[in-house]
Amino acid sequence: MRKGEETSALRETIDRALTEMAEDGTLTELSVKYFGTDITQSR
């Protein structure tokens, strides 16, 4: 795997994880706990 491919694979994995966390509410819970606001809401 080349450097660019590794970066792309990592981005895809992170995106997939964040999407799953947003869908099940985990991302909202964590953002409120640590940032004091729901970062999943668009402004």
C-alpha distances in whole Angstrom, upper triangle without the diagonal:
4,7,8,6,6,10,11,10,12,15,15,15,18,20,20,22,24,25,26,28,30,31,32,34,32,31,34,35,33,34,37,37,35,36,39,38,37,34,33,36,36,38
4,6,5,6,9,10,11,12,14,15,17,18,20,21,23,24,26,27,29,30,32,33,35,33,31,34,36,33,34,37,38,35,36,39,38,36,33,33,36,35,38
4,5,5,6,9,10,11,12,14,15,17,18,20,21,23,24,26,27,29,30,32,33,31,29,32,34,31,31,35,35,32,33,36,35,34,30,30,33,33,35
4,5,5,6,9,10,11,12,14,15,16,18,20,21,22,24,26,27,29,31,31,30,28,31,33,30,30,34,34,32,32,35,34,32,29,28,31,30,33
4,5,5,6,9,10,11,12,14,15,16,18,20,21,23,24,26,27,29,30,29,27,30,32,30,30,34,34,32,32,35,34,32,29,28,31,30,33
4,5,5,6,9,10,11,12,14,15,16,18,20,21,22,24,26,27,28,26,25,28,30,27,28,31,31,29,30,33,32,30,27,27,30,30,32
4,5,5,6,9,10,11,12,14,15,16,18,20,21,22,24,26,27,25,23,26,28,25,25,29,29,27,27,30,29,28,24,24,27,27,29
4,5,5,6,9,10,10,12,14,15,16,18,20,21,22,25,26,24,22,25,28,25,25,29,30,28,28,31,29,27,24,23,26,25,28
4,5,5,6,9,10,11,12,14,15,17,18,20,21,23,24,23,21,25,26,24,25,28,29,27,28,31,29,27,24,23,26,26,29
4,5,5,6,9,10,11,12,14,15,16,18,20,21,22,20,19,22,24,21,22,25,26,24,24,28,27,25,22,21,24,25,27
4,5,5,6,8,10,10,12,14,15,16,18,20,21,19,17,20,22,20,20,24,25,23,23,26,24,22,19,18,21,21,24
4,6,5,6,9,10,10,12,14,15,16,19,20,19,17,20,23,21,21,25,26,24,24,27,25,23,20,18,21,22,25
4,5,5,6,9,10,11,12,14,15,17,18,17,15,19,21,19,20,23,24,23,23,26,25,22,20,18,22,23,26
4,5,5,6,8,10,10,12,14,16,16,14,13,16,18,16,16,20,20,19,20,22,21,19,16,15,19,20,23
4,5,5,6,9,10,10,12,14,15,14,12,15,18,16,16,20,21,20,20,22,21,18,15,13,17,17,20
4,6,5,6,9,10,11,13,14,13,12,16,18,17,17,21,22,21,22,24,22,19,17,15,18,19,23
4,5,5,6,9,10,11,12,11,10,13,15,14,15,18,19,18,19,21,20,17,16,14,17,19,22
4,5,5,6,9,10,10,9,7,11,13,11,12,15,16,16,16,18,17,14,12,10,14,15,19
4,5,5,6,9,10,10,9,11,14,14,14,17,18,19,19,20,18,15,13,10,13,15,19
4,5,5,6,9,8,9,11,13,13,15,17,18,19,20,21,19,16,15,12,16,18,21
4,5,5,6,5,5,8,10,10,11,13,14,15,16,17,16,13,12,10,14,16,20
4,6,5,6,5,7,9,10,10,13,15,15,15,16,14,11,10,7,10,13,16
4,6,8,8,9,12,13,14,15,17,19,19,19,17,13,13,10,13,15,19
4,6,8,9,10,12,13,15,16,18,19,19,17,14,15,12,14,18,21
4,6,5,6,9,10,11,12,14,15,15,13,10,12,10,12,15,18
4,5,5,6,9,10,11,12,14,14,13,11,12,11,14,17,20
4,5,5,6,9,10,11,11,12,11,8,8,7,11,14,17
4,6,5,6,8,10,10,10,8,5,7,6,9,12,15
4,6,5,6,9,10,10,9,8,10,10,12,16,18
4,5,5,6,8,9,9,8,9,10,13,16,18
4,5,5,5,7,6,5,6,8,10,13,15
4,6,5,4,5,5,8,10,11,14,15
4,6,6,8,9,11,13,15,18,19
4,6,8,10,10,13,15,18,19
4,5,8,8,11,13,15,15
4,7,9,12,13,15,15
4,6,9,9,11,12
4,5,6,9,10
4,5,8,9
4,6,9
4,6
4
